[in-house]
Amino acid sequence: MDNNEKRKISQLALSIIQDTKSPLAISLYEHLQEGKMLRSKLILDIVNHEFAYILCAIVELIQSASLLHDDVIDESDLRRGKPSINAEFGNKKAIMLGDILYSRAFYELSKLHPLIAQSLSLSVCKLSIGELEDVHLEQNFNEDEEKYLHMIEHKSADLIAASVKSASILQDCLAVDSINPHAVKLDIASCDKADLHYKYGLYLGMAFQIVDDILDITQDTKTLGKPAMMDFVSGKTTLPYIYLYHELDSAQKFWLLSLFKKNMSIEDKQRLCSLLAEKSLDKAKQKALYYANIAKEYAVILNNAKLESVIDIMIKRDF
C-alpha cells in the first residue's frame, strides 16, 4: 500500500467524521495518530475499487475506536509516541470519541452488503469480548497459555480476519454494477473463498499479536512509542512471561510474581530480560511462526503472493 492509498483512506475516514458536523469530535479525531493500516493493506491486496477504500476507512475507524477505549482501560499516556487522547483530553472525551467512531463506522457499514456488515459487526462484538477477557485476566498473573491465546483471538485476530473476509466478499461474492456502483448483487457461484480468507486473517492476526507482545520486551521506548515492558507492568501476562513462569523453580516463580503490575528496578528489569532471553522469547517466536506458517498455507491456496509477502514482513518486523 503506497502513500497515496493511505492518504485516500485517511481522507475518507476524516470525511466520515466531518459528516457529524461536530467541531469538537472533528478536532479530537484530528489529534489521533495514524497507525500501520495493516487491515487496509490486506483489504487492498485482495480487492481494489472504490468500495474497497470505503471498507478500509470503516475498518480504520473501528480500529481507532477500539484503541481509544483500550488506552482508557489500560490508563496509557502514550499512543505511537504521542500523548494519548485520554492523557491529553481526559477519559470521558476519549470514551465518547471512541463511541462516535464506532457509531459512524456502523452507519457507513449499513450501506454495504449485509454479508460484509454482519462479518465486521460480529468481529467488533468479539473484539469487545476479548477486551473484557483481557481486563479479567489482568486481575492476577495468568499462567494459562490457552486463556491468553483465546483472548488475543477475540481481541486482536478476529478483526483482521473479518476485514480480509469482507474484502473477499467484495471481490468474489458481489457483482457490482459499473453504471450504478451502489447496485450490487450476490453471486453465490463465485463466493467460495471468503472462509479461506477469514482463516488466513485469523492465523495472521494471532502471529501479529504475539510478535507485538515480543517487541514490547525486546524493543526500546523510542521504537515502541511507549515504555518498554509496559505490558507486564500494566498487568498483561503475555506469552513470553507465561512460558518463563513454567520454566522457573519455585523461588524464581515467587520473584516473578512479586514483579507483576509493579514498577521494576533497573536490576530486576535486567534480570527479567536476561531470563526471558534464555528460552521464553524464542519459544514465543516459534509460536508466532507456527501461526504465520498456517496463514502462509492459506495464502498459497488462495494463490495470492501479496498476502504471502505480508506474513514475511510481519514476522521479521522490529516494530
C-alpha positions in Angstrom: 0.0 0.0 0.0 1.5 3.3 -1.1 1.3 6.7 0.5 -1.4 7.9 -1.9 -3.6 5.0 -0.9 -3.0 5.7 2.8 -3.9 9.3 2.2 -7.1 8.4 0.4 -8.2 6.1 3.2 -7.3 8.8 5.9 -9.3 11.4 3.9 -12.3 9.1 3.6 -12.2 8.4 7.3 -11.9 12.1 8.1 -14.8 12.9 5.8 -17.0 10.3 7.6 -16.3 12.1 11.0 -16.8 15.5 9.4 -20.3 14.4 8.5 -21.1 14.5 12.2 -20.9 18.3 11.9 -19.4 18.3 15.4 -16.4 20.7 15.7 -15.4 19.0 18.9 -15.5 15.5 17.6 -13.6 16.5 14.4 -11.0 18.4 16.4 -10.4 15.4 18.7 -10.3 13.0 15.8 -7.6 15.1 14.1 -5.4 14.5 17.1 -5.3 10.8 16.6 -2.0 9.3 15.4 -2.1 7.3 12.1 -1.3 3.6 12.5 0.2 0.9 10.3 -3.1 0.3 8.4 -2.3 -3.4 8.3 -6.0 -4.3 7.8 -6.4 -1.8 5.0 -3.3 -3.1 3.3 -4.7 -6.6 3.4 -8.0 -5.4 2.0 -6.3 -3.7 -0.9 -4.2 -6.8 -1.5 -7.4 -8.6 -2.3 -9.7 -6.1 -3.9 -9.1 -2.6 -5.5 -12.1 -0.5 -6.4 -13.9 2.4 -4.8 -15.9 0.2 -2.4 -12.6 -1.2 -1.1 -11.4 2.2 0.1 -14.7 2.8 1.8 -14.3 -0.6 3.5 -10.8 0.4 4.6 -12.0 3.7 6.1 -14.7 1.9 8.1 -12.2 -0.7 9.4 -9.7 2.0 10.4 -12.4 3.9 12.3 -13.3 0.7 14.1 -9.6 0.0 14.9 -9.1 3.6 16.2 -12.3 3.4 18.3 -11.0 0.2 19.9 -7.6 1.8 20.7 -9.3 4.8 22.2 -11.2 2.6 24.6 -8.1 0.4 25.2 -6.0 3.4 26.2 -8.6 4.4 28.8 -8.8 0.9 30.2 -5.0 0.5 30.3 -4.5 4.1 31.6 -2.0 4.6 28.7 -0.4 8.0 28.5 1.2 7.4 25.1 0.0 6.1 21.7 2.5 5.8 18.9 5.0 8.0 20.7 2.5 10.9 21.2 0.2 11.7 24.2 -2.9 9.5 24.0 -6.3 11.2 23.7 -7.2 10.2 27.2 -4.0 11.6 28.6 -4.4 14.9 26.7 -8.1 15.5 26.9 -9.4 13.1 29.6 -11.0 9.7 29.8 -14.6 10.9 29.2 -13.8 12.6 25.9 -11.7 9.6 24.8 -14.5 7.2 25.5 -17.1 9.4 23.8 -14.9 9.9 20.7 -14.5 6.1 20.5 -18.3 5.7 20.6 -18.7 8.3 17.8 -16.1 6.5 15.7 -17.9 3.1 16.3 -21.3 4.5 15.5 -20.3 6.4 12.4 -18.4 3.3 11.2 -21.5 1.1 11.7 -23.7 3.7 9.9 -21.4 3.5 6.8 -21.2 -0.2 7.2 -25.0 -0.4 7.0 -24.7 1.0 3.4 -22.6 -2.1 2.3 -23.9 -5.6 1.6 -25.3 -7.4 4.7 -22.7 -10.1 4.4 -20.0 -7.5 5.0 -21.9 -5.7 7.7 -22.5 -8.9 9.5 -18.9 -10.0 9.3 -17.5 -6.8 10.7 -20.1 -6.1 13.3 -19.7 -9.6 14.7 -15.9 -9.1 14.8 -16.4 -5.9 16.9 -18.5 -7.9 19.3 -15.7 -10.5 19.6 -13.2 -7.6 20.0 -15.2 -6.3 22.9 -15.4 -9.7 24.5 -11.7 -10.0 24.1 -11.2 -6.7 25.8 -13.4 -7.9 28.6 -11.4 -11.2 28.9 -8.1 -9.2 28.9 -9.4 -7.0 31.8 -10.4 -10.1 33.7 -7.0 -11.8 33.1 -5.2 -8.7 34.4 -6.6 -9.3 37.9 -3.9 -11.9 38.6 -0.8 -13.3 36.9 -2.1 -15.6 34.2 -0.1 -18.8 33.7 -2.6 -20.4 31.3 -1.4 -20.2 27.7 -4.8 -21.3 26.3 -6.6 -18.4 28.1 -4.1 -16.0 26.6 -4.5 -17.4 23.1 -8.3 -17.4 23.3 -8.3 -13.7 24.4 -6.0 -12.5 21.6 -8.0 -14.4 19.1 -11.0 -12.3 20.1 -9.3 -9.0 20.9 -6.8 -8.8 18.0 -7.1 -11.5 15.4 -10.7 -11.6 14.6 -11.0 -8.0 13.3 -8.1 -8.8 10.9 -9.9 -12.0 9.8 -13.2 -10.2 9.3 -11.5 -7.4 7.3 -9.9 -9.9 5.0 -13.2 -11.9 4.7 -15.1 -8.7 3.9 -12.6 -7.9 1.1 -13.1 -11.4 -0.3 -16.8 -10.9 -0.2 -16.4 -7.6 -2.1 -14.1 -9.2 -4.6 -15.7 -12.6 -5.3 -19.3 -12.6 -3.9 -20.8 -9.4 -5.2 -21.5 -8.4 -8.7 -21.0 -4.6 -8.8 -22.9 -2.6 -11.5 -20.4 -0.4 -13.3 -23.1 2.2 -14.1 -24.6 2.2 -10.6 -21.9 1.1 -8.1 -24.4 1.0 -5.3 -26.4 -1.6 -7.1 -24.7 -4.9 -6.0 -26.0 -8.4 -6.4 -24.9 -11.5 -4.5 -23.1 -14.0 -6.8 -23.2 -17.3 -4.8 -21.5 -19.3 -7.6 -18.2 -17.3 -7.2 -18.4 -16.9 -3.4 -16.1 -19.8 -2.3 -13.0 -18.1 -1.0 -14.4 -15.9 1.9 -13.9 -18.6 4.6 -10.4 -19.3 3.4 -9.6 -15.6 3.6 -11.0 -15.5 7.1 -8.8 -18.3 8.2 -5.8 -16.6 6.6 -6.6 -13.4 8.5 -7.2 -15.2 11.8 -3.9 -17.0 11.8 -2.0 -13.9 10.6 -3.7 -11.9 13.4 -2.6 -14.4 16.0 1.0 -14.2 14.8 0.9 -10.4 14.6 -0.3 -10.1 18.2 2.4 -12.5 19.5 5.1 -10.6 17.6 3.7 -7.3 19.2 4.0 -8.9 22.6 7.6 -9.9 22.0 8.5 -6.5 20.7 7.2 -5.0 24.0 10.1 -6.8 25.6 12.9 -6.6 23.0 12.5 -3.0 21.7 13.3 0.3 23.4 10.8 3.1 24.3 11.7 5.3 21.3 10.9 2.5 18.9 7.7 1.3 20.6 6.3 4.8 21.2 5.6 3.7 24.8 7.7 2.5 27.7 9.3 -0.9 27.1 8.0 -3.9 29.1 4.8 -1.9 29.8 2.6 -4.9 29.2 3.8 -6.7 32.3 3.8 -3.5 34.4 0.2 -2.8 33.5 -0.9 -6.4 34.3 -0.8 -8.2 31.0 0.7 -11.7 31.2 1.7 -12.1 27.6 3.1 -15.4 26.1 6.8 -14.9 26.9 6.0 -14.4 30.6 3.7 -17.4 30.6 6.5 -19.5 29.1 9.0 -18.1 31.5 6.8 -18.9 34.6 6.7 -22.6 33.6 10.5 -22.7 33.2 11.3 -21.3 36.7 11.8 -23.0 40.0 9.6 -22.2 43.0 11.8 -19.4 44.3 12.1 -17.8 40.9 8.4 -18.0 40.3 7.8 -16.2 43.6 10.2 -13.5 42.5 8.5 -13.2 39.1 5.1 -12.9 40.7 6.4 -10.2 43.0 7.1 -8.0 40.0 3.7 -8.3 38.4 1.9 -4.9 38.0 4.9 -3.2 39.7 7.4 -0.6 38.5 10.6 -2.6 38.4 14.0 -1.6 39.5 16.8 -1.5 36.9 18.3 -4.6 38.4 15.0 -6.5 38.3 14.3 -5.5 34.8 17.8 -6.6 33.6 17.4 -9.9 35.4 13.9 -10.4 33.9 15.1 -9.6 30.4 18.0 -12.0 30.8 15.8 -14.8 31.9 13.3 -14.2 29.1 16.1 -14.2 26.5 17.2 -17.7 27.6 14.2 -19.6 26.2 10.9 -17.9 26.6 11.3 -15.3 23.9 12.4 -17.9 21.3 9.6 -20.2 22.3 7.1 -17.3 21.8 8.7 -16.6 18.4 8.2 -20.2 17.4 4.5 -19.9 18.3 4.2 -16.8 16.2 5.9 -18.7 13.3 3.5 -21.6 13.8 0.5 -19.4 13.2 2.3 -17.5 10.4 3.1 -20.7 8.6 -0.6 -21.8 8.7 -1.6 -18.3 7.4 1.0 -18.8 4.6 -0.6 -22.1 3.6 -3.9 -20.4 3.1 -2.2 -17.6 1.1 -0.8 -20.3 -1.2 -4.2 -22.0 -1.5 -5.6 -18.6 -2.4 -2.8 -18.0 -4.9 -2.2 -14.5 -3.6 1.5 -13.6 -3.4 0.8 -10.3 -1.8 -0.9 -11.9 1.2 2.0 -14.3 1.4 4.6 -11.4 1.5 2.7 -9.6 4.3 3.4 -12.6 6.5 7.2 -12.4 6.0 7.3 -8.7 6.6 5.2 -9.0 9.7 7.3 -11.8 11.3 10.6 -10.0 10.6 9.5 -6.5 11.7 11.1 -4.8 14.6 8.0 -2.6 15.2 
